[in-house]
Amino acid sequence: MANGTGAMTQTLELLSPAKLNLFLHITGRRADGYHNLQTLFQLLDYGDTLAFTPRNDGLVRLTPNIPGVAFEDNLIIKAVRTLQKQTGVGLGVDIRLEKRLPMGGGIGGGSSNAATTLVALNYLWKCGLNSTQLQQLGLQLGADVPVFVNAQTAWAEGVGEALQPIEMPKNWFLVVQPDCHVSTQQIFSHKDLTRDSPAIKVAAFLEQGGQNACQALVRRLYPQVDEALNWFAERGHQAKLTGTGACVFTQLATAEAAQKVLQSLPKHLPGFVAQGVNQSPLYALTSSS
């Protein structure tokens, strides 16, 4: 059912969650220039919020505009166009974005938004694609999109698209955002990036943990990241870079402990507390498709 503007009455509002890379090993460089990696994507109960109201007139609208990002360059709109092209659907959508996750933070904001858009519109437009098909579409948009479509905390290999769901304890994390935007392309193309991390098994990681192969390079190139990691270390907290950064995180025993550290952060280091989850809200939509 539509109103006078062409919008249909059903609105679907979803959390577009953040992720952490609990470790990141780069095991080699491929012939196509991409890197083979191993990582554990931990989904969080914190993120952006996206609301979708389908339209029957084919128009696509996104509010608010993101400064510095052209409409068609936004990963949300790219996800809409990809699904329209794949399915030939003639419907449109009004999308409202409440942005909390920083760009260039290594916590998957743009990738998560794209995945949420694919899953939500597949459901609202009744496209009928299953999770595997949506993940394949998502990979066209970015290497981190499939894990968000899969909607489960997962061990990942390949370029990050070969996923094995894994049950993790629902730990608490404090995530902080240094005042810089780290370019993933810059880090992965840098001559000093460590590209020969040893491959490990899930059991070995769960027992011994793992490192982020990008961390040493990022903290050398971005003093703000180095400062944040040092701040935690000086207070006895083991912190780690997520993805290529810039965000860093530490694990704490309780929400109260995490909030206490959050409140002690210097003003130029904003952060948030979140709990790890094994499934995101998208799981209910993908598992039924």
Residue pairs with C-beta under 8 A, 6 or more apart in sequence:
1 8
1 9
2 8
2 9
2 55
2 56
2 57
3 9
5 55
6 55
6 56
6 57
6 59
6 92
7 53
7 54
7 55
7 94
8 53
8 54
8 55
8 56
9 53
10 53
10 54
10 124
11 51
11 52
11 53
12 51
12 52
12 53
12 120
12 123
12 124
13 49
13 50
13 51
13 52
14 49
14 50
14 51
14 52
14 116
14 119
14 120
14 281
14 282
15 45
15 47
15 48
15 49
15 280
15 281
16 47
16 48
16 49
16 50
16 101
16 109
16 112
16 113
16 115
16 116
16 148
17 43
17 44
17 45
17 46
17 47
17 108
17 112
17 148
17 277
17 280
17 281
18 43
18 44
18 46
18 47
18 101
18 107
18 108
18 109
18 112
18 175
18 274
19 41
19 42
19 43
19 44
19 107
19 108
19 112
19 144
19 147
19 148
19 242
20 41
20 42
20 44
20 107
20 173
20 175
20 242
20 249
20 276
21 39
21 40
21 41
21 42
21 106
21 212
21 242
21 243
22 39
22 40
22 41
22 42
22 205
22 210
22 240
23 38
23 39
23 40
23 205
23 209
23 210
23 211
23 212
23 240
24 37
24 38
24 39
24 210
24 211
24 212
24 213
24 214
24 243
25 37
25 38
25 39
25 197
25 198
25 199
25 200
25 210
25 211
25 213
26 35
26 36
26 37
26 193
26 194
26 195
26 196
26 197
26 213
26 214
27 36
27 37
27 38
27 195
27 196
27 197
27 198
27 199
28 35
28 36
28 195
28 196
29 35
29 36
29 195
30 36
30 159
34 143
34 159
35 159
35 188
35 195
36 157
36 158
36 159
37 156
37 157
37 158
37 159
37 160
38 155
38 156
38 157
38 197
38 199
38 200
38 210
39 155
39 156
39 160
40 153
40 154
40 155
40 156
40 166
40 168
40 205
40 210
41 144
41 147
41 153
41 154
41 155
41 156
41 160
41 163
42 153
42 168
42 173
42 276
43 148
43 151
43 152
43 153
43 276
43 277
43 278
43 279
43 280
44 107
44 173
44 175
44 274
44 275
44 276
44 277
45 274
45 275
45 276
45 277
46 100
46 272
46 273
46 274
47 100
47 101
47 109
47 112
48 97
48 98
48 99
48 100
48 101
48 109
48 112
48 113
49 97
49 98
49 100
50 76
50 95
50 96
50 97
50 98
50 113
50 116
50 117
50 120
51 95
51 96
52 93
52 94
52 95
52 117
52 120
52 121
52 124
53 93
53 94
53 95
54 91
54 92
54 93
54 121
54 124
54 125
55 61
55 91
55 92
55 93
55 94
56 91
56 92
57 92
58 90
58 91
58 92
59 92
60 77
60 80
60 92
60 93
60 95
61 92
61 93
61 94
61 95
62 71
62 74
62 76
62 77
62 95
62 96
62 97
63 94
63 95
63 96
63 97
64 97
65 71
66 74
66 97
66 99
71 77
72 78
72 81
75 110
75 111
75 113
75 114
75 141
75 142
76 95
76 97
76 113
76 114
76 117
78 114
78 141
79 113
79 114
79 115
79 117
79 118
79 121
79 138
79 141
80 93
80 95
80 117
80 121
82 118
82 137
82 140
82 141
83 89
83 117
83 118
83 121
83 122
83 125
83 127
83 137
86 127
86 129
86 137
87 125
87 127
87 129
89 125
89 127
91 125
93 121
93 124
95 117
97 113
99 109
100 272
101 107
101 108
101 109
101 112
102 109
102 177
102 181
102 246
102 247
103 109
103 110
103 181
104 180
104 181
104 182
104 183
104 184
104 246
105 177
105 182
105 242
105 245
105 246
105 247
106 182
106 184
106 241
106 242
106 243
106 244
106 245
106 246
106 247
107 175
107 242
107 243
107 247
108 144
108 147
108 148
108 243
110 142
111 141
111 142
111 144
111 145
111 148
112 144
112 148
114 138
114 141
114 142
114 145
114 148
115 134
115 138
115 145
115 146
115 147
115 148
115 149
115 282
116 148
116 282
118 134
118 137
118 138
118 145
118 149
119 134
119 149
119 151
119 282
119 285
119 286
120 285
121 127
122 128
122 129
122 134
122 285
122 289
123 285
123 289
128 289
129 137
129 289
130 286
130 289
131 149
131 150
131 151
131 286
131 287
131 289
134 149
134 286
134 289
135 145
135 146
135 149
135 150
135 161
135 163
136 146
138 145
138 146
138 148
138 149
139 145
139 146
139 161
143 159
143 160
143 161
144 160
144 243
146 160
146 161
146 163
147 154
147 156
147 160
147 163
148 280
148 282
149 282
149 286
150 163
150 165
150 286
151 279
151 280
151 281
151 282
151 283
151 285
151 286
151 287
152 163
152 165
152 278
152 279
152 280
152 283
153 165
153 166
153 167
153 168
153 276
153 277
153 278
153 279
154 163
154 164
154 165
154 166
155 163
155 164
155 166
155 202
156 162
156 163
156 164
164 202
165 278
166 202
167 278
168 276
168 278
169 276
170 275
170 276
170 277
170 278
171 251
171 275
171 276
172 251
172 252
172 253
172 254
172 255
172 257
172 258
172 273
172 274
172 275
172 276
173 249
173 250
173 251
173 252
173 258
173 273
173 274
173 275
173 276
174 249
174 250
174 252
174 258
174 261
174 262
174 271
174 272
174 273
175 242
175 247
175 248
175 249
175 271
175 272
175 273
175 274
176 228
176 247
176 248
176 249
176 265
176 269
176 270
176 271
177 246
177 247
177 269
177 270
177 271
178 222
178 224
178 225
178 227
178 228
178 245
178 246
178 247
178 248
178 269
179 224
179 268
179 269
180 222
180 224
180 225
180 246
181 246
182 218
182 222
182 225
182 244
182 245
182 246
183 244
184 243
184 244
186 221
187 193
187 214
187 217
187 218
187 221
187 244
187 245
188 244
190 217
190 221
192 217
192 220
193 213
193 214
193 217
194 213
194 214
194 216
194 217
195 213
197 211
197 213
200 210
211 240
212 240
212 241
212 242
214 241
214 243
214 244
214 245
215 229
215 240
215 241
215 245
218 225
218 241
218 244
218 245
218 246
219 225
219 226
219 229
219 241
220 226
222 245
222 246
224 246
225 241
225 245
225 246
225 248
228 239
228 248
228 269
229 239
229 241
229 248
231 265
231 266
231 269
232 238
232 239
232 248
232 250
233 239
235 261
235 264
237 250
237 252
237 261
238 250
238 251
239 248
239 249
239 250
240 248
240 249
240 250
241 247
241 248
242 248
242 249
250 261
252 258
252 261
255 273
255 275
258 273
259 273
262 271
262 272
262 273
265 271
